[in-house]
C-alpha cells in the first residue's frame, strides 16, 4: 500500500506515492516561494544557498523541485563530504544570525520582520544587523551535522557546533509552533525527513536533549516514503484501524422497528464543546425525525456555540450556558495548574459530589429520559451517580446515559486523579444503561491504550450544518480553517506563496470571515486544514459534511500535538489486559515524541489518512496544482458526499439503537 502508484482511476488519496516521476519535471528555484522563506532578497543568504547547491550529493545532482523531490534512501541531499571552508561558513551564519540561545528570536523574526509585508512597529533585529533566515539557518545546521555524520574524526573540531545546533534542530522539529511545516515547500535543499534522519543518527543522538529510542543507523527513517520502516508503521496503523472497527457496545443488539409515530424524548445534556455535544442530538433530530421528537436541555456549553445559531439541528441548538448550577460547579472546580495550557479539575471526587448535588437543583434532570455527556468525560461520572442514587426513588425517572467523546477521556483530569477516573468510567461503560462512543478511531485507540475501555468510533455526521451543501461558486477563494498556537499565519503565508508564484488563489481565514456560517463556507472552492494541537477538530468534519473538498498537508510533523498527543497531560495507565489495539499503541506511545518512527504510525491513524476523500498534499506547489484541477475536485466532492452518507447511516443506526435501548430500560 505504501508504494501504490497512480493508476487510470486516479491516485489513492492520502497514501504515500512513489514520486520519482515528479523529479523529472524541473521547477525553477525561488519561483513561488515567499521571501520570508527563500531569503533570496538578501545577498548573503542567496550566496550561501548557492554554496549549498554546489555541495549537493553527486548521486542526487538533479535540481530540487520546491518540496516534491523524494529521496527514499539514506543519502543526504548535500554536505556529505567534509569541507572545512563550508563548515566554517555554516557555523558563521549560525553564530551571526542565531547564536546559541536565540531560539525564540526566530519566532519574533517571522512574525515581526516579514519582508513580504509591512510589519507594524520596529523589527527587533535592525540594530543588530541580523538577518535570521529561518530555513537558511536550518539548512546551515543540517549541512554542518551531515558533514560530522560523514566523518566524525575529521570534523572533530566542529563538535561544539554540532552539540549546540543539533539541539536547535531538535527543538524546531518537536516545537508545537511547527517551525518546519513549510520547509518542504521552500527552496532550501534539506527537507523535514532529512532533519528526522539526522536526529535518529547514532552519531548525533548523544548530543540531543531527547534521544530517540530507535536509532536508524544506516537505514532510511520511517519518515522516508517507501522505506521499510515507514511501511511497517503504516501496516501497524491499518491493523489498529481494522481492530477498532470491531469495537461494539456490548449492550446494543438489533431491535425491532420503533413503531408508528415519533416518540417524545427528553435529553439533559452537559458538555463544553457545542459541536461535539450537538452531534448525537443532530443525528436523532435530523435523520430519525419520524421516530423521535427531541426536547434537549443544554448545560455547560461554552465553546463554538456561535456556529450553531442558525444550524439545522431540528431542535433547539446548543446555547452558551450563562450559569446553570452544574456550570457553576465546573467553574468552581476547574482551573489552570502551573503552566498548563488548559484548565483541569482540582479534585475529581469532590467535583463528582458537588456536581451530583447541583443536578438535584436542576428540575430538568428529574424528567429526562436520557443523560448526554461529552467533554469533559469526567462529568459522565456524577451523571451516572445521580441516576444510581435516584434508582431507589420510584418517583424519579432513571435516565439512560449516552457519552460522546472528541478527545481522550482523561482530558481536564489531573494526573493524581486519573486512575480513579479511569476506574469509574470503566465500570460505567459496563453498565447496561450506558452507551459510550468516540468521534474517531484515533481517540478510541488512545482510550484503549490508557484505560482498557474499548469504545466504538462513530465519526461525526455534522448534520447540524444542514442545509449548507458545497457549491464552490467562488472559484479562486480557498477557505483556511482555524489553526491557533503556531508560528505561521497559514492564510497569510499561503497568500504569499500565491503572489510569489503569480497565482490567483486567495486564502480566507475562517475565523476572520464577517459571516462565518456554513452556507458561506460552502461557496468556497475548497478548504485547507492545517492540523494543530488538537489534531481532528469538529471543523474538519464540518467541511466533510458540506461535501466540500478538503486539503491537508501530509506530514507526521503534525503528530507533535500539545493537546491530542500531550507529553504530560495523561501519564497514568490503568492496568488492564492488552488488546490487539492497545498492544500496538503500547509499543508506540502517543506521548513519546522522541520515538520519531512512531509518529508515522499515529499519523496514519488520523482520519486525514484513513478517509479516502481527504486530499493530501506534500508541498504548497503540490496544493496549487491540485486546486487547479477542477475535474478532480468535482470527483472528490462526489466521493465526500457518498462517504458522508455512509457514515450517516452508521451513526443513525448506532444512536437509534442506543436511544431505543433507553426506552426499553425505562419501560
Secondary structure by P-SEA (a helix, b strand, c coil): ccccccccccccccccccccccccccccccccccccccccccaaaaaaaaaaaaaccccccccccccccccccccccccccccaaaaaaaaaaaaacccccccaaaaaaaaccccccccccccccccccccccaaaaaaaaaaaaaaaaacccccccaaaaaaaaaaaaaaaaacccccccccccccccccaaaaaaaaacccccccccccccccccccccccccccaaaaaaaaaaaaaaaaaaacccccccccccccccbbbbbbbbbcccccccaaaaaaaacccccccccccccccccccccccccccccccccccccccaaaaaaaacccccccccbbbbccaaaaaaaaaaaaaaccccccccbbbbcccccaaaaaaaaaaaacccccccbbbbbbbbccccccccccccaaaaaaaaaaaaacccbbbbcccaaaaaaaaacccbbbbbbccccccccccccccccccbbbbccccccccaaaaaaaaaaaaacccbbbbcccccccccaaaaaaccbbbbbbccccccaaaaaaaaaccbbbbbbcccccccccccccccccccccccccaaaaaaaaccccccccccaaaaaaaaccccccccbbbbccaaaaaaaaacaaaaaaaaaaaaaaaaaaaaaaaaaaaaaaaaaaaaac
